[in-house]
Each structure stands twice: as C-alpha cells, then as structure tokens.
Amino acid sequence: MVAGSGSNLSLEPSEPPRIRSISPPTLVYWTRLGFAVLAGVLYNALGLGGQGVLFGTSWAISMGIGIYAISVFLVKYVLRYGPTELKGPNKHITLGVGSYIIWFLFTTILLNTIIYPGPY
C-alpha cells in the first residue's frame, strides 16, 4: 500500500518531542518562594506568634533567616548552581530574596490572622 499525496502518512523521521526544562535562575526563584511559604507555615504551626510581640517577632526573624540559610545551602551544595548557571557572583544568595521576604510575611500574617482572628 502506497501513501498518496493527500495522505497523512509519512515515512520521514519525525523530530523528537522537545522537553521543556526549567532554567536554573527560575528554579532557584520558585524554590525560595516555596521555602518562604514553608517558613510561614512552620512559624504558625509551632505557635511561636502567640507568646507576645517581642518573642514572636524574634522567632519570626530567626526562623526566616534559618530557612533562607537552608535554601542557600540547597542551591549551592545540593543543586550545585554557581556563578555560571545563575549568571552572576553571589546569585545563589541574592536571587529571590525580595520575594522570599514578601511571601514569608504574607504567609505568616495570613495564617496568624486565620488562627487568632481577634475580638468580634
């Protein structure tokens, strides 16, 4: 059986499907965002905000810095991204820091508001 000119059959090799990969800076950014949400959830799950403003604030800052340090360790030593992959020196530290802070605060405040709604 011969394929005619109007047929969808072709004997030419087709090109392999393209696999979309995530660039290293994008992966680092979204990883930091996920760690920020995780830090906010952990802070509220451990109940660190219900023990006063000064104590809660110091725990929030400590937890935020600690989880961010874990993300820096993950990027540098586990994923092994350096200046060439992230396109700049010290990008393993600075990439996504603003989003991390904003999302950590957002998650912490949102969950704290849900858990401790205040007076009616």
C-alpha positions, 0 to 999 in steps of 0.5 A: 500500500502506497501513501498518496499525496493527500495522505497523512502518512509519512515515512520521514523521521519525525523530530523528537518531542522537545522537553521543556526544562526549567532554567536554573535562575527560575528554579532557584526563584520558585524554590525560595518562594516555596521555602518562604511559604514553608517558613510561614507555615512552620512559624504558625504551626509551632505557635511561636506568634502567640507568646507576645510581640517581642518573642514572636517577632524574634522567632519570626526573624530567626526562623526566616533567616534559618530557612533562607540559610537552608535554601542557600545551602540547597542551591549551592551544595545540593543543586550545585548552581554557581556563578555560571548557571545563575549568571552572576557572583553571589546569585545563589544568595541574592536571587529571590530574596525580595520575594522570599521576604514578601511571601514569608510575611504574607504567609505568616500574617495570613495564617496568624490572622486565620488562627487568632482572628481577634475580638468580634 
